[in-house]
Amino acid sequence: MTRKGRRLVIIGAGLGVLALAAGLILSALNDTIVFFRTPTEVAQQQVSPGARLRLGGLVETGSVAKSGTLTTFSVTDGNATVKVAYSGILPDLFREGQGVVAEGALQPDGVFKADSVLAKHDERYMPREVADALKQQGHWKDGAPVPGAASPATRAPGS
């Protein structure tokens, strides 16, 4: 075998090992991926019971019921509603009409059994620097964006 042939064999073997490693990594990640869904997507896509997912939306007003450590509430996105059951301590920001993300699995009876619940900040939250800049431009008034005014995104990164 010539020198050029050996070099091609070594490069081919290296690429094969890299492809195998990438396949194993993707296979391992596939088991830990949890998809984010809204109540409308859960209703339309008919998520199979037991499938892990994150459910996000607003806590429906008047839907929160507590019994010991078990809390049941409904999450809505305005079009559809999903009933959620959570056993544990809720975050301080959790309340009716507020944004929430619940991670868990859909049960055969249609109730979403949450393992964890994360409360989201108010949708109008904005860092002070951005709010000050919008005030100077006339796009921000009394802690809220001016209706109809073009303004940058009203959320802080990661909220």
C-alpha positions as CSV (number, residue, x, y, z in Angstrom):
1,M,0.0,0.0,0.0
2,T,1.4,3.4,-0.9
3,R,1.8,6.3,1.4
4,K,-1.2,8.1,-0.1
5,G,-3.4,5.0,0.3
6,R,-2.5,4.6,4.0
7,R,-3.3,8.3,4.6
8,L,-6.7,7.8,3.0
9,V,-7.4,4.8,5.1
10,I,-6.5,6.7,8.3
11,I,-8.7,9.7,7.3
12,G,-11.6,7.4,6.4
13,A,-11.3,5.5,9.8
14,G,-11.1,8.9,11.6
15,L,-14.3,10.1,9.9
16,G,-16.0,6.8,10.7
17,V,-15.2,7.2,14.4
18,L,-16.4,10.8,14.4
19,A,-19.7,9.8,12.7
20,L,-20.2,7.0,15.2
21,A,-19.6,9.4,18.1
22,A,-22.0,11.9,16.7
23,G,-24.6,9.2,16.3
24,L,-24.2,8.1,19.9
25,I,-24.5,11.6,21.2
26,L,-27.6,12.4,19.2
27,S,-29.2,9.1,20.4
28,A,-28.5,9.9,24.0
29,L,-29.9,13.5,23.6
30,N,-33.0,12.2,22.0
31,D,-34.0,10.6,25.3
32,T,-33.6,13.8,27.3
33,I,-35.3,16.3,24.9
34,V,-38.5,17.8,26.2
35,F,-40.6,19.7,23.7
36,F,-42.5,23.0,24.5
37,R,-46.2,23.0,23.6
38,T,-49.1,25.4,24.1
39,P,-52.6,24.2,25.1
40,T,-53.8,24.6,21.5
41,E,-50.9,22.5,20.2
42,V,-51.6,19.8,22.8
43,A,-55.3,19.7,21.7
44,Q,-54.6,19.8,18.0
45,Q,-51.7,17.4,17.9
46,Q,-53.3,14.9,20.2
47,V,-50.2,14.3,22.3
48,S,-49.9,10.7,23.4
49,P,-50.3,10.0,27.1
50,G,-47.0,9.6,28.9
51,A,-45.1,11.7,26.5
52,R,-42.9,14.3,28.4
53,L,-43.3,17.9,27.4
54,R,-43.4,21.4,28.7
55,L,-46.8,23.1,28.7
56,G,-46.8,26.9,28.6
57,G,-49.5,29.5,28.8
58,L,-51.5,31.6,31.3
59,V,-53.0,30.3,34.5
60,E,-56.7,30.6,33.9
61,T,-58.5,33.0,36.3
62,G,-60.6,31.1,38.9
63,S,-59.1,27.7,38.1
64,V,-56.6,27.3,41.0
65,A,-57.7,24.7,43.6
66,K,-55.5,23.5,46.5
67,S,-55.8,20.4,48.5
68,G,-52.9,19.9,50.9
69,T,-49.8,19.9,48.6
70,L,-51.8,19.0,45.5
71,T,-52.7,22.0,43.4
72,T,-54.9,21.8,40.3
73,F,-55.2,24.7,37.8
74,S,-55.9,25.2,34.1
75,V,-53.4,26.6,31.6
76,T,-54.8,28.5,28.7
77,D,-53.5,30.3,25.6
78,G,-56.8,31.9,24.8
79,N,-57.9,29.2,22.4
80,A,-57.6,25.9,24.4
81,T,-57.3,25.0,28.0
82,V,-55.4,22.1,29.7
83,K,-56.0,21.0,33.3
84,V,-52.8,20.6,35.3
85,A,-52.2,18.7,38.6
86,Y,-49.0,19.5,40.6
87,S,-47.9,18.2,43.9
88,G,-45.4,20.4,45.6
89,I,-44.6,23.9,46.5
90,L,-45.4,26.5,43.9
91,P,-43.1,29.4,43.0
92,D,-43.8,32.8,44.6
93,L,-44.7,34.4,41.2
94,F,-47.4,31.8,40.6
95,R,-50.9,33.3,40.5
96,E,-54.0,33.5,38.3
97,G,-53.6,35.4,35.0
98,Q,-49.8,35.0,35.2
99,G,-47.6,33.1,32.7
100,V,-46.5,29.6,33.7
101,V,-44.4,26.8,32.2
102,A,-45.2,23.3,33.6
103,E,-43.0,20.3,32.8
104,G,-44.4,16.8,33.0
105,A,-46.5,14.3,31.1
106,L,-50.1,14.1,29.8
107,Q,-52.2,11.4,31.6
108,P,-54.7,9.2,29.8
109,D,-57.6,11.1,31.3
110,G,-56.3,14.4,29.7
111,V,-54.9,15.9,32.9
112,F,-51.3,17.1,32.6
113,K,-49.3,15.8,35.6
114,A,-46.6,18.3,36.3
115,D,-43.2,17.5,37.9
116,S,-42.1,21.1,38.0
117,V,-43.8,24.5,37.6
118,L,-42.0,27.7,36.6
119,A,-43.8,31.1,36.9
120,K,-42.9,33.7,34.3
121,H,-42.4,37.4,34.8
122,D,-45.0,39.9,33.6
123,E,-45.0,40.2,29.8
124,R,-44.3,43.9,30.2
125,Y,-41.1,43.5,32.1
126,M,-38.3,45.5,30.7
127,P,-34.7,46.4,31.9
128,R,-34.3,49.9,33.2
129,E,-31.9,50.9,30.4
130,V,-34.3,50.0,27.7
131,A,-37.3,51.6,29.4
132,D,-35.3,54.9,29.9
133,A,-34.3,54.8,26.2
134,L,-37.9,54.3,25.2
135,K,-39.1,57.2,27.5
136,Q,-36.6,59.5,25.7
137,Q,-38.0,58.5,22.3
138,G,-41.7,58.8,23.5
139,H,-42.5,55.1,23.2
140,W,-42.8,54.4,26.9
141,K,-45.3,56.1,29.3
142,D,-46.0,55.3,33.0
143,G,-44.4,51.9,33.1
144,A,-46.1,50.6,29.9
145,P,-45.4,50.8,26.2
146,V,-47.4,53.4,24.3
147,P,-50.1,51.6,22.2
148,G,-49.3,51.7,18.5
149,A,-45.7,52.9,19.0
150,A,-43.0,50.9,17.3
151,S,-40.7,49.7,20.0
152,P,-38.1,46.9,20.5
153,A,-39.0,43.7,22.1
154,T,-40.5,44.2,25.6
155,R,-38.9,41.2,27.2
156,A,-35.5,40.8,28.7
157,P,-33.4,38.0,27.4
158,G,-34.2,34.7,29.2
159,S,-37.5,35.8,30.7
